[in-house]
Amino acid sequence: MAPRFPTKEGAGRLDVELGWSAGAAPPALQIDAEGISMPGEFAGKVVVVTGGSRGIGRATAQLFAREGASLVLAASSEANLATAATAIAESGAAKPMTCAGDLRTLEACRALHATVSEHHGRCDILVNSAGATRAGSFLELPDETWTDGFALKFFGAVRITRLFWPMLKAAQGHVVNVIGGAARTPEPEFLIGSSVNGAFATFNKGLSQLGKRDGVNVNAIHPGTTETDRTKVLWAQRAQALGKTVEEIREQIMSRSGVRSISQPEDIAALAVFLCSQRARQIQGVAIAVDGGGTPGVY
């Protein structure tokens, strides 16, 4: 059968669907070892990624940079941020700007906003990926551990989103909140993280309603168990609480969830970038699990 090509009218509709101007030459496809991409979709866009020095945040920043975005990475460790920025630059992308600070505090959140305002004057995409909550025995986790768990992942995201919202509204931009599967499947050895994630998921859904009015897409990702340094720390904390080895905890998680493999940070990054693309413009207020099918139930 001969290949079918769109008519002139159909081609115009296809242009709009794929996110480039009708009648304009489409961006060239790029094929490399990581697959096919459409470079340039995020060219000129300013993307702020919290928790951008390691793990999911760093992988997300790497992919946005590959697609042409200008990155601002925020995290607590200046050394880790420098390492991440250098690695991104060595991949051939523009070197990201970095902003080190304790995002558990309002002062650091304001400093990040001031940095972006001064150097870019805009924010098109905000990825809230910072967060560190402890696992452990419920009876042994003191009040300050709970307070600390909410301080970064929940209140940090709330404050940063509030600060950047006027820019996001002006840009008709996107917010992606990286939360976690424990929001849907709380566990007794991860009660702080489960509670923080549940609150964060509620915030995400409510914020998306404001986003509908203001023209800002707001969505969440619930990663399952993902191979990061942070995950290994959590495994060690759970192992201590249950009197098991880290390898036993890993095997228990795999067996209980029934997944065939543990996610990589790049798996979550791919969805984050897609949610901020023109192809996802009708996706609003959802929370998507990236867990290999490990979350039971219907959502």
C-alpha positions in Angstrom: 0.0 0.0 0.0 1.3 3.4 -0.9 2.1 5.7 2.0 -0.6 8.2 2.9 0.2 11.9 3.3 -2.0 14.5 4.9 -3.8 17.0 2.7 -3.0 20.6 3.0 -5.9 21.1 5.4 -5.0 18.0 7.4 -1.4 19.0 7.6 -2.4 22.3 9.2 -4.3 20.4 11.8 -1.4 18.1 12.4 0.9 21.1 12.9 -1.3 22.4 15.7 -1.6 18.9 17.3 2.2 18.5 17.4 2.8 21.9 18.8 4.3 24.0 16.0 2.9 26.8 14.1 0.6 25.9 11.1 2.5 26.2 7.9 5.9 26.4 9.6 8.6 23.8 9.1 8.4 21.2 11.8 11.5 20.8 14.1 13.8 18.0 12.9 13.6 14.7 14.7 16.8 13.7 16.5 17.7 10.1 16.9 20.3 9.0 19.3 21.1 6.2 21.8 18.3 7.4 24.1 15.6 7.3 21.4 13.8 9.9 19.3 13.3 13.4 20.6 12.0 16.7 19.2 14.7 19.2 20.3 13.7 22.8 20.7 10.2 22.4 22.2 11.5 23.9 25.4 14.0 26.3 23.9 13.7 29.7 25.6 11.7 28.2 28.5 13.0 28.7 32.1 12.6 25.6 34.2 13.1 25.6 38.0 13.8 22.2 39.5 14.0 21.8 43.3 15.9 18.8 44.5 17.7 19.1 41.2 21.1 18.0 42.4 20.5 14.2 42.7 18.0 11.4 41.8 14.7 12.2 40.1 15.3 16.0 40.2 18.6 15.7 38.5 17.3 13.3 35.9 14.4 15.6 35.2 16.8 18.6 34.8 19.0 16.6 32.5 16.1 15.8 30.2 14.7 19.3 30.1 18.2 20.6 29.3 18.5 18.1 26.5 15.3 19.6 25.1 16.7 23.1 25.1 15.4 24.6 28.3 17.3 27.0 30.6 17.6 25.4 34.0 17.7 26.6 37.5 18.6 23.9 40.0 17.9 24.3 43.7 19.0 22.0 46.6 20.7 22.2 49.9 24.2 21.0 48.9 26.3 23.5 46.8 28.8 20.7 46.0 26.1 18.3 44.7 24.5 21.1 42.7 27.9 21.9 41.1 28.4 18.3 40.2 24.9 18.1 38.6 25.4 21.3 36.6 28.8 20.2 35.3 27.4 16.8 34.2 24.6 18.5 32.3 26.9 20.9 30.6 29.3 18.0 29.7 26.3 16.3 28.0 26.2 19.2 25.5 23.4 21.2 27.0 23.7 24.7 28.5 25.1 24.7 32.0 22.3 25.3 34.6 22.2 28.1 37.1 22.3 26.7 40.7 20.9 28.1 43.9 22.0 26.4 47.2 19.8 26.8 50.3 17.7 25.0 52.9 14.3 25.0 51.3 12.8 24.1 54.6 13.0 27.8 55.3 11.0 30.7 53.9 14.2 32.7 53.5 15.8 30.1 51.1 12.6 29.9 49.1 12.6 33.7 48.7 16.3 33.6 47.8 15.5 31.1 45.0 12.7 33.3 43.7 14.9 36.4 43.8 17.6 34.6 41.9 15.3 33.5 39.1 13.6 37.0 39.0 17.0 38.8 38.7 18.6 36.5 36.1 15.6 35.4 34.0 12.6 37.5 35.0 10.3 34.6 34.2 9.5 31.0 35.1 7.7 28.7 32.6 7.9 25.4 34.5 8.3 24.5 38.1 9.2 21.0 39.2 8.8 20.4 42.9 11.1 17.4 43.5 12.8 18.2 46.8 11.9 16.1 49.8 13.4 13.9 52.5 11.2 12.2 55.1 12.4 9.5 57.5 11.2 5.9 57.7 11.2 4.0 60.9 9.1 2.7 63.8 6.2 4.9 64.5 6.7 4.7 68.3 10.3 5.8 67.9 9.9 8.8 65.6 9.7 12.1 67.7 7.7 15.2 67.0 10.7 17.0 65.5 11.1 14.3 62.9 7.5 14.7 61.8 7.9 18.5 61.6 11.1 18.2 59.6 9.4 15.8 57.2 6.7 18.3 56.4 9.1 21.3 56.3 10.9 20.5 53.0 8.6 18.4 50.9 5.3 19.9 51.8 5.8 23.5 53.1 8.8 24.0 50.8 6.7 23.2 47.8 3.8 25.3 49.0 6.0 28.3 49.5 7.9 28.0 46.3 4.8 27.5 44.3 3.1 30.5 45.9 6.2 32.7 45.2 6.5 31.6 41.5 2.7 31.5 40.7 2.5 35.0 39.2 5.4 34.1 36.8 3.8 30.8 36.0 0.4 32.5 35.4 2.1 35.1 33.1 3.8 32.4 31.1 0.7 30.1 31.1 3.1 27.5 32.4 3.3 24.2 34.2 3.8 22.8 37.7 4.8 19.2 38.2 4.8 17.9 41.8 6.9 14.8 42.3 5.1 13.2 45.3 5.2 9.4 45.8 3.1 6.2 45.8 2.9 6.2 49.6 0.2 8.9 49.2 -2.1 6.1 48.1 -0.6 3.1 49.9 0.6 4.3 53.4 2.7 1.9 55.4 3.4 1.7 59.1 7.1 2.0 58.7 6.8 5.1 56.5 4.0 7.0 58.2 5.8 10.4 58.0 6.4 10.1 54.2 2.9 8.7 53.7 1.3 11.6 55.6 3.4 14.2 53.8 2.6 12.7 50.4 -1.1 12.5 51.2 -1.2 16.2 52.1 0.9 17.1 49.1 -1.5 15.2 46.8 -4.4 17.1 48.2 -2.5 20.4 47.7 -1.8 19.4 44.1 -5.5 18.6 43.3 -6.7 21.9 44.9 -4.0 23.9 43.2 -5.0 22.5 39.8 -8.4 24.1 40.2 -6.7 27.5 40.6 -4.6 26.5 37.6 -7.7 26.1 35.5 -8.6 29.7 36.2 -5.1 31.1 35.8 -4.0 29.0 32.8 -1.4 27.0 34.7 -1.2 23.2 34.2 -0.7 21.4 37.5 -0.1 17.7 37.8 1.6 15.2 40.1 3.7 12.1 39.6 3.7 9.3 42.2 6.9 7.4 41.7 7.1 3.9 43.1 10.3 2.5 44.5 13.0 4.2 42.5 16.7 3.5 42.4 18.2 6.6 44.1 20.5 7.3 46.9 17.5 8.5 48.9 15.8 5.1 48.4 18.8 3.3 49.8 18.7 5.4 52.9 15.0 4.6 53.4 15.7 0.9 53.0 18.4 1.1 55.7 15.9 2.9 58.0 13.2 0.3 57.4 15.7 -2.5 57.9 16.7 -1.1 61.3 13.0 -0.7 62.3 12.1 -4.2 61.4 15.4 -5.9 62.4 16.1 -7.1 58.8 18.9 -6.6 56.3 18.7 -4.0 53.5 18.6 -6.8 50.9 15.7 -8.4 52.7 13.8 -5.1 52.6 14.5 -4.8 48.9 13.3 -8.4 48.2 10.2 -7.8 50.4 9.3 -4.7 48.4 9.7 -6.4 45.1 7.7 -9.4 46.2 4.9 -7.5 47.8 4.4 -5.1 44.8 4.9 -7.8 42.2 6.9 -5.5 40.0 9.5 -7.0 37.7 12.1 -4.2 38.2 12.7 -1.1 40.2 12.2 2.3 38.5 15.1 4.5 37.4 15.0 8.3 37.8 14.9 8.7 34.1 11.5 6.9 34.0 10.0 9.6 36.2 11.8 12.4 34.3 10.3 11.3 31.0 6.8 11.7 32.3 7.6 15.1 33.9 8.9 16.5 30.6 5.9 15.1 28.7 3.4 16.7 31.2 5.0 20.1 30.3 4.8 19.6 26.6 2.1 20.8 24.2 1.0 17.2 23.7 -0.2 17.1 27.3 -2.0 20.4 27.4 -5.4 18.8 28.2 -4.0 16.9 31.2 -4.8 18.9 34.3 -5.0 18.0 38.0 -4.0 14.3 37.7 -1.6 12.2 39.7 0.1 9.5 37.6 1.9 6.5 39.2 5.2 5.4 37.7 5.7 2.2 39.7 5.6 -0.7 37.3 2.0 -1.5 38.3 2.9 -1.8 41.9 0.0 0.3 43.3 -3.1 -1.8 43.9 -6.6 -0.4 43.6 -8.5 1.8 41.1 -7.8 5.6 41.0 
